[in-house]
Amino acid sequence: MPTMRMAGLVRSERGPSGGYRLNKSPEEITLERVVRLFQGQLAPIGYATRRNPDSCPKFVADSLREAWGEVRDATIETLERTTFADLAKRAGGAWNEDLSVLVP
């Protein structure tokens, strides 16, 4: 949670009903943002990153780099379109708009 707090996604509240609360609406927080906070790059393998890819042998670059790039792009696309609101809906919960917390 400290990582998400430092990124501005959640805030901590003290007191008997304290804890962590979302700083943004659940529709605005994507899995892509959260995964990048904890994982960094989203490419499944170092030579498939968009920025500063690892070097690889020519036969790998010629035969596999494009496929791994497609995997990377599909992963990013899926994470970008999946929000915390989507996750709550899938879990069968609802968002309390006042507190931005998941309630059963």
CORSUL-V599316 format. One record per backbone hydrogen bond with DSSP energy under -1.0 kcal/mol. CO is the residue of the C=O (numbers start at 1). NH is the residue of the N-H. Records with the same first field share a line. If there is no record, write none. Layout:
CO->NH, NH
This chain:
1->5
2->6
3->7
4->9
5->8
9->23
11->21
13->19
15->18
19->13
21->11
25->28
26->84, 85
29->84
30->34
31->35
32->36
33->37
34->38
35->39
36->40
45->48
46->54
57->61
58->62
59->63
60->64, 65
64->68
65->69
66->70
67->71
68->72
69->73
70->74
71->75
72->76
73->77
74->78
75->79
76->80
77->81
79->32
82->31
83->87
84->88
85->89
86->90
87->91
88->93
89->92
94->103
96->100
101->96
103->94
